[in-house]
Amino acid sequence: MITKVHLENFGPLRNIEWGQLGNINLIIGRNGTGKTFLLKALYCAIRSVEAFGRGNDNRRLEEILADKLYWTFQPEKIGDLVSKDGDGRLSCDMDLDNKHLFYEFGRSTEKSLKKIPTNIQPGKRPANSIFLPAKEVLSLHGIILRTRRPDHQEFGFDDTYFDLANVLTDLPSGGKNFQEFKNSRKQLEEIIGGKLEFDEKRNRWLFKKGRSKFPIGLTAEGIKKIAILDILLGNRYLTPESVIFIDEPESALHPEAVSKFLDIITLLAKRGVQIFMASHSYFVVKKLYLIAQKERLSIPLLHEADGAWHQSDLKDGLPDNSIIDESVRLYEEAIDLALL
């Protein structure tokens, strides 16, 4: 579990300090403020730690991390990730699983990092974390995998897409299926009215509803998005120690589906899964606020205002923020029109 992060000069994120993180964490802000950038920075760190010492991977942690930064952000050189309008080096300081990870580099850095001093031991994080992008993945599944063939790797779909596409067709691991996960899958399938299946002969996804099967191209975007989480729970890829990063949970979903989806996210969080979400939807903020109040649950919030980032907690109320202020303004405008 990630408990604290401090980033400096990391692309558009000049100085981010976010502590006392919980099982559900939300980032809100206007377009272009760096919400997705922050999710990807966290993702690179946790995935690198998970890959460190796993299986036949004998690479050092700094080698894994440099590769993950390169293929997730896809710059010409990783030194391009250093903030252009700032002085000094890029740095990431993070606490996770009671361990500490710190790395830094400057603008001249190509594709390798200096040795990282850390107390993280290889092979000590067996969990799997995943990034759920805002854009659709299932219809592009085969294309994403082909762009990253070992003999011909090319930029286009970054590691958040590739890592997800790479595990969607994994067979169930045989690990324990926790009750909260069973309940979550049941609710997910109720929302979408069926489930997805992978046709190995045709190498494509199908949506199964009752006895009927439909090509993935004829399936609604929202159904495909929710079904991905069902697949990852079904094949046991996700476990209670996993970290899930969700970019724009509201994308392509009906408000009622968003509400139910966030209820399911809460179920997973109660079982130990950690979730980070980035959004610019008042509906998402308000739903999570209601969950925090009803469940007496801490939901740390990082929100951008006037060019700076601020911390708060939804269990303590809604903060002053442009997204919230605009929603309130529209509500008041509607009331004024009704009174005319």
Secondary structure, DSSP 4 states (H G I P E B T S, - for coil): -EEEEEEEEETTEEEEEE-S--SEEEEE--TTSSHHHHHHHHHHHHHHHHHTT-TT----HHHHHHHHHHHHH--SSGGGGB-TTS-S-EEEEEEETTEEEEEEE-TT--S--PPPP--PPTT------EEE-SS--GGGHHHHHHTEETTEE-SSS-HHHHHHHHHTTPPP------HHHHHHHHHHHHHHTSEEEEETTTTEEEEEETTEEEEGGGS-HHHHHHHHHHHHHHTT---TT-EEEEE-TTTT--HHHHHHHHHHHHHHHHTT-EEEEEE--HHHHHHHHHHHHHHT---EEEEEETTEEEEEEGGG-PPP-HHHHHHHHHHHHHHHHHH-
